[in-house]
């Protein structure tokens, strides 16, 4: 599954980002007398990775000047090598220079997430488990980050609070227990919604399975404890492992037989891929 970055969705986000970046004017470009000048710049990767966000780059320049031509050589999801050309941007010098940093911010961040995600996906290839992110995303940038995760080959978790019920420790404490929490929520949700329950102990796993949870999250459990939990669940729910997940622990978790592994690392720890834009 890939979130589609429709123009009408991302355009407003880009316009707000441009307002933030430009402020009352790009005084660097304004004062070098760029009016009437054109330029040709090449977007180039300075390290290996997975490309993501090229459509957003095009939209940034389109908003600044519809006459700018963006010629792309690659598409989202393509592997890129160090020194490889990604696109050529040609047109109004003022608009290109003004949009340069913002366009790079999008593509660098999204490509880094897609790249790191893909590394996790490759580790999991021999196993049935799939990797997914969490809601620990950058405020107002979630769509782009989750899109990048899917471009990297992962499956997305819930997008927002209204997509799926997730009963965490505080919800459970408020209701007085897992059984009560599941029963209470079940009365109100649509038949299209699933209920996920976060568990910390094998006793909670047993209670969640018997309460009819659709997904049971094993939170911060050791691989041995995860195996015991899977034996308790006996296929009655989707099993999700979370907590202490990184590229080093990933394979040991997958070997337990869990269905899904969730981690915030593929978004929070991704950083930025080194991509530049240089005038030729």
C-alpha positions in Angstrom: 0.0 0.0 0.0 1.2 3.5 -0.9 -0.3 6.7 0.3 -0.9 8.8 -2.9 0.4 12.4 -2.7 -2.4 14.1 -4.7 -1.6 17.6 -5.8 -4.7 19.1 -4.0 -3.5 17.6 -0.7 0.2 18.6 -0.9 -0.2 22.0 -2.5 -1.5 23.8 0.6 1.3 22.2 2.7 3.9 23.5 0.2 2.4 26.9 0.1 2.5 27.2 3.9 6.1 26.0 3.9 7.0 28.6 1.3 5.4 31.3 3.4 7.5 30.2 6.3 10.7 30.1 4.3 10.3 33.3 2.2 8.8 35.5 4.8 8.7 39.1 3.4 11.1 38.3 0.6 14.2 36.3 -0.5 16.6 39.1 0.0 19.6 37.1 -1.2 18.0 36.5 -4.6 16.3 39.8 -4.8 19.5 41.8 -4.3 21.6 40.0 -6.9 19.3 41.3 -9.6 17.9 37.9 -10.7 15.0 39.4 -12.7 14.8 38.2 -16.3 17.6 35.7 -15.8 17.2 32.0 -16.4 19.3 29.1 -15.1 19.7 25.4 -15.5 20.4 23.3 -12.3 20.9 19.6 -11.8 19.6 17.8 -8.8 22.2 15.2 -7.8 22.5 12.5 -5.2 25.7 12.6 -3.1 25.1 9.2 -1.4 23.3 5.9 -2.1 19.7 5.6 -1.1 16.1 5.2 -2.2 14.5 8.2 -4.0 11.3 9.7 -2.6 9.6 13.0 -3.0 10.4 13.9 -6.6 6.7 14.8 -7.2 6.9 17.2 -4.3 10.0 18.8 -5.8 8.1 19.4 -9.1 5.2 20.9 -7.2 7.4 23.4 -5.3 8.7 24.9 -8.5 5.4 24.7 -10.3 3.8 26.9 -7.5 6.6 29.4 -7.7 6.6 29.6 -11.5 4.5 27.3 -13.7 6.9 27.9 -16.6 9.8 26.2 -14.8 10.7 22.9 -16.5 11.5 19.9 -14.2 12.9 17.0 -16.2 13.2 13.9 -14.0 15.3 10.8 -14.7 14.0 8.7 -11.8 10.8 8.0 -10.0 10.0 7.5 -6.3 11.2 4.1 -5.1 14.2 3.9 -7.5 17.6 3.2 -6.0 20.0 6.0 -6.4 23.8 5.9 -6.3 26.3 8.5 -5.3 26.9 11.0 -8.0 23.7 10.1 -9.9 21.6 12.8 -11.5 18.0 12.9 -10.4 16.5 15.8 -12.3 17.2 19.0 -14.2 15.4 22.2 -13.2 15.4 24.9 -15.8 13.7 28.3 -15.9 13.3 31.6 -14.0 16.4 32.1 -11.9 14.5 33.9 -9.1 12.0 31.1 -8.7 14.5 28.3 -8.8 16.8 29.9 -6.2 13.9 30.7 -4.0 12.5 27.2 -4.1 15.8 25.4 -4.0 16.1 24.8 -0.2 12.5 23.9 0.3 12.5 21.4 -2.5 15.7 19.8 -1.2 14.2 19.7 2.4 11.3 17.6 1.1 13.3 15.2 -1.1 16.2 14.8 1.4 13.9 14.0 4.3 11.6 11.7 2.4 14.4 9.9 0.7 16.2 9.3 4.0 13.0 7.7 5.4 12.5 5.5 2.3 16.2 4.5 2.4 16.2 3.5 6.1 12.9 1.7 5.8 14.2 -0.3 2.8 17.1 -1.5 4.9 14.7 -2.9 7.5 12.5 -4.4 4.8 15.6 -6.2 3.3 16.4 -7.7 6.7 12.9 -9.1 7.0 12.7 -10.7 3.5 13.2 -14.3 4.8 10.5 -13.9 7.4 6.7 -13.4 7.4 6.9 -10.3 9.6 6.3 -6.9 8.0 7.7 -3.6 9.2 5.6 -0.6 10.0 6.0 2.9 11.5 4.1 4.6 14.4 2.4 7.9 15.0 5.6 9.3 16.3 5.9 11.5 13.3 6.8 15.2 12.7 3.7 17.3 13.3 2.0 18.3 10.0 4.5 16.2 8.1 2.9 12.8 8.7 1.5 12.3 5.2 4.9 12.8 3.7 6.7 10.5 6.2 4.2 7.7 6.0 4.3 8.0 2.2 8.1 7.6 2.3 7.7 4.6 4.6 5.6 2.8 2.0 7.9 3.9 -0.9 10.7 2.1 1.2 8.6 -1.1 1.1 6.9 -1.1 4.5 3.2 -1.4 5.3 1.6 1.6 7.0 0.2 1.6 10.5 -2.9 3.7 11.4 -2.7 7.2 10.0 -4.7 8.9 12.7 -6.6 8.3 15.9 -9.8 7.6 14.0 -8.5 4.7 11.9 -8.1 2.0 14.5 -8.7 1.6 18.2 -5.4 1.3 20.1 -5.9 0.7 23.8 -2.6 1.6 25.5 -1.7 1.4 29.2 -3.5 4.7 30.1 -6.7 3.7 28.4 -6.6 0.3 30.2 -5.9 1.9 33.5 -8.8 4.3 33.1 -11.2 1.5 32.3 -10.0 -0.8 35.0 -8.6 -3.5 32.8 -8.2 -4.9 29.3 -11.5 -6.8 29.3 -13.5 -3.8 30.3 -11.7 -1.5 27.9 -12.3 -3.8 24.9 -16.0 -4.4 25.8 -16.6 -0.7 26.3 -15.1 0.3 23.0 -16.7 -2.6 21.0 -20.1 -1.1 21.8 -19.4 2.1 19.9 -17.1 1.4 17.0 -18.0 0.5 13.4 -17.7 -3.0 12.1 -14.9 -1.7 9.9 -12.6 -0.8 12.8 -10.2 -3.1 14.5 -9.2 -3.1 18.2 -5.5 -3.3 19.1 -4.4 -3.8 22.7 -0.9 -3.0 24.0 0.4 -5.6 26.4 3.4 -5.7 28.7 3.0 -9.1 30.4 1.9 -12.6 29.4 -1.1 -12.2 31.7 -2.2 -9.2 29.7 -1.7 -11.1 26.5 -4.0 -13.9 27.7 -6.6 -11.3 28.8 -6.4 -9.4 25.5 -6.9 -12.6 23.5 -9.8 -13.8 25.5 -11.4 -10.3 25.3 -11.4 -10.6 21.5 -8.7 -8.1 20.6 -8.1 -8.1 16.8 -4.4 -7.1 17.2 -2.2 -7.7 20.3 0.9 -5.6 20.6 3.8 -7.1 22.6 5.5 -4.1 24.0 9.1 -4.2 25.0 9.1 -8.0 25.4 12.2 -10.2 24.9 12.2 -12.7 22.0 11.6 -15.6 24.4 8.6 -13.9 26.0 7.2 -13.1 22.5 7.3 -16.8 21.6 5.4 -17.6 24.8 2.9 -14.9 23.9 2.4 -16.3 20.4 1.6 -19.7 21.9 -1.0 -18.1 24.2 -2.6 -16.2 21.3 -2.8 -19.3 19.1 -3.8 -17.3 16.0 -6.7 -15.5 17.6 -5.2 -12.1 16.8 -2.6 -10.4 14.7 0.6 -10.2 16.7 2.6 -7.0 16.6 6.0 -6.5 18.3 7.1 -3.0 19.4 9.7 -1.4 21.6 13.5 -1.7 21.4 13.3 -2.3 17.7 16.3 -1.3 15.6 18.3 -2.7 12.7 20.4 -4.9 15.1 17.4 -6.4 17.0 15.1 -6.8 14.0 16.0 -10.3 12.9 15.8 -11.8 16.4 12.3 -10.3 16.7 11.2 -11.6 13.3 12.4 -15.1 14.2 9.8 -15.3 16.9 7.0 -15.5 14.3 5.3 -12.2 15.0 3.2 -10.8 12.2 4.1 -7.1 12.4 7.0 -5.2 13.8 6.4 -1.5 14.5 9.1 1.1 15.2 9.4 4.9 15.2 13.1 4.5 14.2 12.4 4.5 10.5 11.0 8.0 10.7 12.5 9.5 13.8 16.1 8.2 13.2 16.2 8.6 9.4 17.8 12.0 9.2 18.3 13.5 5.7 19.8 11.9 2.5 22.5 14.1 1.0 21.0 15.5 -2.3 22.2 18.7 -3.9 21.1 21.2 -6.5 23.8 22.9 -8.5 23.8 25.3 -11.4 25.5 24.0 -14.5 
